[in-house]
């Protein structure tokens, strides 16, 4: 069985579109799933809120969803969401 880190390193998301999410992008999806605000994510990741907004916007386009809720759904559908007890 592959470790979680190894899975993320080789994970190819939505392979028929050729989109790959980085481990940092997967972490952002998990932060959204945990209901963190963009400011809370920025503080947690030592980024500016504008940078978080930019990353999320790019991810929305990358995986062809409409909004942050779509990213969360995408994360759930592709088993990218880590349950709290697994952290």
PLY file of the C-alpha trace (Angstrom):
ply
format ascii 1.0
element vertex 87
property float x
property float y
property float z
element edge 86
property int vertex1
property int vertex2
end_header
0.00 0.00 0.00
1.41 3.39 -0.94
1.97 6.02 1.72
-0.21 9.14 1.56
2.77 11.27 0.54
3.72 8.88 -2.26
0.12 8.83 -3.48
0.13 12.61 -3.69
3.46 12.68 -5.50
2.26 10.36 -8.25
-1.39 11.37 -8.24
-2.63 12.34 -11.65
-6.03 13.91 -11.24
-8.57 13.81 -14.01
-6.13 12.08 -16.33
-8.36 12.35 -19.38
-7.87 16.13 -19.24
-4.20 15.91 -18.30
-4.66 18.03 -15.17
-2.39 17.43 -12.24
-2.87 18.94 -8.80
0.19 19.56 -6.68
0.32 18.47 -3.05
0.00 22.17 -2.07
-3.20 22.45 -4.14
-4.56 19.30 -2.52
-3.77 20.83 0.87
-5.76 23.93 -0.12
-8.75 21.78 -1.08
-8.52 20.13 2.33
-8.41 23.56 4.01
-11.59 24.53 2.15
-13.19 21.25 3.23
-12.33 22.16 6.84
-14.32 25.40 6.28
-11.31 27.67 6.68
-11.73 31.16 5.28
-9.27 32.44 2.70
-7.71 34.61 5.42
-7.37 31.62 7.76
-5.77 29.60 4.96
-3.41 32.50 4.25
-2.38 32.71 7.91
-1.93 28.93 8.14
0.16 28.77 4.95
2.07 32.06 5.46
0.56 33.54 2.30
-1.37 36.70 1.60
-5.15 36.39 1.23
-4.77 37.65 -2.35
-2.35 34.80 -3.12
-4.81 32.26 -1.71
-7.58 33.80 -3.85
-5.33 33.55 -6.90
-4.40 29.91 -6.23
-8.02 28.92 -5.71
-9.08 30.71 -8.87
-6.39 28.90 -10.88
-7.43 25.56 -9.39
-11.08 26.22 -10.27
-10.08 26.69 -13.89
-7.61 23.82 -13.83
-10.20 21.21 -12.84
-13.14 22.87 -14.62
-15.46 23.60 -11.71
-17.49 26.74 -10.95
-16.42 27.71 -7.43
-14.84 26.63 -4.14
-17.72 24.26 -3.44
-16.91 22.61 -6.77
-13.31 22.17 -5.61
-14.51 20.44 -2.46
-16.81 18.18 -4.48
-13.93 17.45 -6.84
-11.71 16.60 -3.88
-14.31 14.22 -2.49
-14.97 12.56 -5.85
-11.25 12.01 -6.43
-10.52 10.92 -2.85
-8.27 13.91 -2.15
-9.93 14.84 1.13
-8.16 13.61 4.24
-10.44 12.79 7.12
-9.63 14.64 10.33
-8.56 11.45 12.10
-5.99 10.77 9.35
-4.13 14.10 9.79
0 1
1 2
2 3
3 4
4 5
5 6
6 7
7 8
8 9
9 10
10 11
11 12
12 13
13 14
14 15
15 16
16 17
17 18
18 19
19 20
20 21
21 22
22 23
23 24
24 25
25 26
26 27
27 28
28 29
29 30
30 31
31 32
32 33
33 34
34 35
35 36
36 37
37 38
38 39
39 40
40 41
41 42
42 43
43 44
44 45
45 46
46 47
47 48
48 49
49 50
50 51
51 52
52 53
53 54
54 55
55 56
56 57
57 58
58 59
59 60
60 61
61 62
62 63
63 64
64 65
65 66
66 67
67 68
68 69
69 70
70 71
71 72
72 73
73 74
74 75
75 76
76 77
77 78
78 79
79 80
80 81
81 82
82 83
83 84
84 85
85 86
